[in-house]
């Protein structure tokens, strides 16, 4: 078994035990960080950041966090709402006039954040070159006609979410979403979290490994997928031609330096476990002298907006979303019913819990299927401690 490094404070031994069991003896690595009341109580890491070079995982090893990036975007939105600069129920076109065409004139910011805008996948193929060039990708997406009537149903906007919401943020702040994250969150908190890393960070980034394939998970739920489901769900993940359907291809897609250094705010964020725990902690408790969002904004944005069966087939059980934030559900189990955050492909999990003033971050470069038990077993061990 890989050696586990770091510490767990008194009383958190069962969490460390659950993490240790999750590590195994594979060729990948992982890290876990938990803050309670702003203070770090668990900080653990193990395994390899790069199995090809034999590079060990370190406390400051960042990795691709996939859709945990959406949670960071939601935090930025919550900050703008608290500052009175963004209204969730206003039309997106109020901030981004070019968006208000092709049946999207009345689409609200809240619908966009809640996966209800009907814009989950592109109608036309988008190349990687276009996806990594901000003006090009937002121009294409701004012109698109919705795939279903906005507001009537939800479907996971796996990649498009980031550019749509990111452009709203850019229009309001005058700066890119990655720069806004650095200026308003990562910088003040002193954390290693980026949407678009500087080239100097690339040598530290963990290389991705496929565990059990995350491409075609087992079918379950109330119905089986048809060709239409699979077609559009595939386009939501790939944009047609920009990204590989497997997600993990050595040196390509989300394992490539060009993607790491671009701003792909739906799934391309890079962070350490400590950074994620620190950021989420700062949404519910003063952390490193910083409080990021106001409690009334959190209360609003954690009201359920989307749940149940989506437009396109999704392997059950189904997730739940507030406005931008993923909520606890049988699909992704957080600490309590009040927890909010976001998970990411392959096993990444990050959330805040206002009941216990907790920030939680778990990351790994060995990617597993949706039924991956690693983070869930850790969360359950933490729950037993907090409820004792």
C-alpha positions in Angstrom: 0.0 0.0 0.0 1.2 3.5 -0.8 2.5 5.5 2.2 0.2 8.1 3.6 1.7 11.5 4.5 0.4 14.4 6.5 -1.7 14.5 9.7 -5.2 14.2 11.2 -6.0 16.1 14.3 -7.1 14.3 17.5 -10.6 12.8 17.0 -10.3 12.6 13.2 -8.5 9.2 13.1 -11.4 7.4 11.5 -11.3 9.9 8.6 -7.6 9.1 8.2 -8.4 5.4 8.3 -11.0 5.8 5.6 -8.6 7.8 3.5 -5.8 5.1 4.0 -8.2 2.4 2.8 -9.0 4.5 -0.3 -5.3 4.8 -1.3 -4.5 1.1 -2.1 -1.3 0.2 -3.9 -2.0 1.5 -7.4 0.1 3.8 -9.5 -1.9 6.9 -8.9 -2.2 9.4 -6.1 -4.7 11.5 -4.1 -5.0 14.1 -1.4 -7.5 15.0 1.3 -7.9 18.2 3.2 -10.6 19.2 5.7 -11.1 22.4 7.6 -13.5 22.9 10.5 -14.3 26.4 11.7 -11.6 27.7 9.4 -8.9 25.4 10.9 -7.2 22.5 9.1 -8.0 19.2 10.9 -7.0 16.7 8.2 -4.2 17.1 5.6 -3.2 13.8 3.9 -1.7 12.8 0.6 -0.3 9.6 -0.9 0.8 7.9 -4.1 2.2 9.1 -7.3 1.6 12.3 -9.2 3.2 10.9 -12.3 3.6 7.1 -12.6 5.7 7.5 -15.8 8.4 9.5 -14.0 7.8 8.0 -10.6 7.1 11.5 -9.2 5.5 11.3 -5.7 2.4 13.2 -4.8 3.2 16.1 -2.5 1.1 18.4 -0.3 1.3 21.1 -3.0 0.5 18.8 -6.0 -2.3 20.3 -8.0 -4.4 18.2 -10.4 -7.3 18.7 -12.8 -10.5 18.9 -10.8 -12.9 18.5 -13.7 -16.4 19.7 -12.7 -15.3 20.9 -9.3 -14.4 23.9 -11.3 -18.1 24.6 -11.7 -18.3 25.0 -8.0 -15.6 27.6 -8.0 -17.5 29.5 -10.7 -20.7 29.4 -8.6 -18.6 30.9 -5.7 -17.6 33.7 -8.0 -21.2 34.3 -9.0 -22.3 34.3 -5.3 -19.7 37.0 -4.6 -21.0 39.2 -7.4 -24.6 38.7 -6.2 -23.5 39.7 -2.7 -21.8 42.8 -4.1 -25.0 43.8 -5.9 -23.4 43.5 -9.3 -25.4 40.5 -10.6 -29.0 39.6 -10.4 -29.8 35.9 -10.7 -33.2 36.3 -12.1 -32.3 38.9 -14.7 -31.9 37.9 -18.3 -28.4 36.9 -19.3 -28.7 39.3 -22.2 -28.8 42.3 -19.8 -25.1 41.6 -19.2 -24.2 40.0 -22.5 -26.4 41.5 -25.3 -25.0 39.2 -28.0 -26.5 36.2 -26.1 -30.1 37.5 -26.5 -30.8 35.9 -29.9 -32.2 32.6 -31.3 -34.8 32.1 -28.5 -32.5 33.0 -25.6 -33.8 36.5 -25.0 -35.5 35.6 -21.7 -33.0 33.0 -20.4 -32.1 34.1 -16.9 -28.7 33.8 -15.1 -30.3 31.4 -12.7 -31.5 29.1 -15.5 -28.0 29.1 -16.9 -26.5 28.2 -13.6 -29.1 25.5 -12.9 -28.6 23.6 -16.2 -32.0 24.7 -17.4 -31.1 26.9 -20.3 -31.2 24.2 -23.0 -27.6 24.9 -24.0 -25.9 21.7 -22.8 -24.2 20.8 -26.0 -23.3 22.5 -29.3 -25.4 21.9 -32.4 -22.3 22.2 -34.6 -18.9 20.6 -34.0 -16.4 22.8 -32.1 -12.7 22.2 -32.5 -10.1 22.2 -29.7 -8.6 25.3 -31.2 -11.9 27.1 -31.0 -12.6 25.8 -27.5 -9.3 27.1 -26.2 -9.8 30.6 -27.7 -12.1 32.5 -25.5 -13.5 35.1 -28.0 -14.1 32.3 -30.5 -15.9 29.8 -28.2 -18.2 32.4 -26.6 -19.1 33.8 -30.0 -20.2 30.4 -31.2 -22.1 29.7 -28.0 -23.8 33.1 -28.0 -25.4 32.4 -31.4 -26.8 29.0 -30.5 -30.5 28.1 -30.4 -31.5 26.2 -27.3 -31.9 22.4 -27.6 -35.1 22.5 -25.5 -37.3 25.2 -24.2 -35.4 27.1 -21.5 -36.8 26.7 -18.0 -38.9 23.6 -18.8 -36.4 20.9 -17.9 -32.7 20.4 -17.0 -29.8 18.7 -18.7 -26.2 18.8 -17.4 -24.2 21.5 -19.2 -21.0 19.6 -18.7 -18.6 22.0 -20.5 -20.7 24.8 -21.9 -21.7 25.9 -18.4 -18.2 27.3 -17.9 -18.0 29.5 -20.9 -21.6 30.8 -20.6 -21.3 31.7 -17.0 -17.7 32.7 -17.4 -18.6 35.3 -20.0 -21.3 36.8 -17.8 -18.6 37.2 -15.1 -16.2 38.7 -17.7 -18.9 41.2 -18.9 -19.5 42.3 -15.3 -15.9 42.4 -14.0 -14.0 43.3 -17.1 -11.5 40.5 -16.5 -11.3 36.9 -17.4 -12.9 34.3 -15.1 -9.4 32.9 -14.3 -8.1 36.3 -13.4 -11.1 37.1 -11.3 -10.6 33.8 -9.4 -7.0 34.7 -8.7 -7.7 38.3 -7.7 -10.8 37.6 -5.6 -10.3 34.1 -4.2 -7.0 32.3 -4.7 -4.9 35.3 -4.0 -6.6 36.6 -0.8 -6.7 33.0 0.6 -3.2 32.1 -0.5 -4.4 28.9 -2.3 -3.2 27.0 -5.3 -6.4 27.0 -7.5 -6.5 28.2 -11.1 -8.6 28.3 -14.2 -5.8 28.5 -16.6 -2.4 27.8 -15.0 0.8 29.8 -15.6 3.4 27.7 -17.5 5.6 27.7 -14.4 3.0 25.5 -12.6 2.8 22.8 -15.2 5.7 20.7 -13.9 3.8 20.3 -10.6 0.5 19.1 -12.1 -0.4 15.5 -11.6 -0.7 13.4 -14.7 -4.0 11.6 -15.1 -4.6 7.9 -15.0 -7.7 5.9 -16.1 -8.8 3.6 -13.4 -12.1 1.8 -14.3 -13.2 3.4 -17.5 -15.4 6.5 -17.0 -16.7 6.4 -20.5 -20.0 4.5 -20.7 -21.0 3.8 -17.1 -23.5 1.0 -16.5 -27.1 1.9 -17.5 -29.5 2.3 -14.6 -32.5 4.5 -13.7 -36.1 4.6 -14.9 -35.3 4.1 -18.5 -32.5 3.0 -20.8 -30.6 5.4 -23.0 -31.6 5.7 -26.7 -29.5 6.9 -29.6 -30.6 10.5 -29.1 -29.6 10.4 -25.4 -26.1 9.1 -26.2 -25.6 11.4 -29.1 -26.3 14.6 -27.2 -24.7 13.5 -23.9 -21.6 12.7 -25.9 -21.5 16.1 -27.5 -22.0 17.7 -24.1 -18.7 16.1 -23.0 -16.7 16.4 -26.2 -18.2 19.5 -28.0 -18.2 17.3 -31.1 -14.5 17.2 -31.8 -12.7 19.2 -29.2 -12.2 16.6 -26.4 -11.8 12.8 -26.4 -14.9 10.9 -25.2 -12.6 8.9 -22.8 -11.6 12.1 -21.0 -8.3 10.4 -20.1 -5.8 10.1 -23.0 -2.1 10.3 -22.1 -0.9 13.8 -22.9 -4.2 14.8 -24.7 -7.5 16.4 -23.7 -7.5 17.3 -20.0 -4.0 15.8 -19.6 -2.4 18.3 -22.0 -0.5 21.4 -21.1 -2.4 23.5 -23.7 -5.7 22.7 -22.0 -4.2 23.3 -18.5 -3.1 26.7 -19.5 -6.3 27.8 -21.2 -9.4 28.9 -19.4 -11.9 26.0 -19.6 -14.1 26.9 -16.7 -16.6 24.0 -17.0 -14.1 21.3 -16.2 -10.5 22.5 -16.6 -9.7 24.0 -13.2 -6.5 22.8 -11.5 -6.1 22.9 -7.7 -4.8 21.1 -4.6 -7.0 19.5 -2.1 -5.9 22.1 0.4 -7.0 24.9 -1.9 -10.4 23.4 -2.4 -11.0 22.9 1.3 -9.8 26.4 2.0 -12.0 28.0 -0.6 -15.1 26.1 0.5 -14.4 26.8 4.2 -14.3 30.5 3.4 -17.9 30.3 2.1 -19.2 29.2 5.5 -16.6 30.4 8.1 -13.8 33.1 8.3 -10.8 31.3 6.9 -7.3 32.9 6.7 -9.0 36.1 7.6 -11.4 35.9 4.6 -15.1 35.3 4.2 -16.1 34.9 0.6 -19.9 35.0 0.4 -22.9 36.2 2.5 -25.1 33.7 4.2 -28.3 35.0 2.6 -26.8 34.6 -0.8 -25.9 31.0 0.1 -29.4 30.4 1.4 -30.9 31.6 -2.0 -28.4 29.7 -4.2 -28.8 26.4 -2.3 -32.6 26.2 -2.9 -33.3 23.2 -5.2 -33.6 24.2 -8.9 -33.0 21.0 -10.7 -33.5 17.3 -9.7 -35.1 14.1 -10.9 -34.8 12.7 -14.4 -33.0 15.0 -16.9 -33.8 15.7 -20.5 -31.2 13.1 -21.7 -30.5 9.8 -20.0 -28.2 9.9 -17.1 -27.2 6.8 -15.0 -29.1 7.0 -11.8 -29.4 7.9 -9.0 -29.9 11.5 -10.1 -28.1 14.6 -8.8 -29.6 17.8 -7.3 -28.6 21.4 -8.0 -29.3 24.7 -6.5 -28.2 27.8 -8.5 -24.8 26.7 -9.6 -24.1 24.6 -6.5 -24.4 20.9 -6.4 -26.4 19.7 -3.4 -26.2 16.5 -1.5 -28.0 13.6 -3.1 -27.8 9.8 -3.4 -25.7 10.3 -6.5 -23.2 12.5 -4.7 -23.3 12.3 -0.9 -22.1 15.3 1.0 -22.0 15.7 4.8 -25.5 17.0 5.5 -28.6 18.1 3.6 -27.3 21.7 3.9 -23.9 21.0 2.3 -23.2 22.5 -1.1 -20.3 22.3 -3.5 -19.5 20.2 -6.6 -17.9 17.0 -7.6 -15.8 16.2 -10.6 -15.2 13.4 -13.1 -13.4 10.4 -11.8 -13.8 11.0 -8.1 -13.0 14.6 -7.2 -15.2 16.0 -4.4 -15.3 19.5 -2.9 -18.0 21.1 -0.7 -18.9 23.3 2.2 -21.1 22.4 5.1 -22.7 25.4 7.0 -24.0 23.1 9.8 -20.5 22.2 11.0 -18.5 25.0 9.3 -16.6 22.6 7.2 -14.6 22.9 4.0 -13.8 19.6 2.3 -11.5 18.8 -0.6 -10.6 15.4 -2.1 -8.7 15.0 -5.4 -7.1 12.1 -7.3 -5.5 11.5 -10.6 -6.8 7.9 -10.8 -10.2 8.3 -12.3 -13.0 5.9 -11.5 -16.7 5.5 -12.4 -19.7 7.2 -10.7 -20.0 4.3 -8.2 -16.4 5.0 -7.0 -16.6 4.7 -3.1 -13.4 6.5 -2.2 -14.7 10.0 -1.3 -18.1 8.7 -0.1 -16.4 6.4 2.5 -14.4 9.4 3.8 -17.5 11.6 4.0 -19.3 9.0 5.9 -16.5 8.6 8.4 -16.5 12.4 8.9 -20.2 12.4 9.4 -20.0 9.8 12.2 -17.4 12.0 13.9 -19.4 15.2 13.6 -22.7 13.6 14.7 -21.1 11.8 17.7 
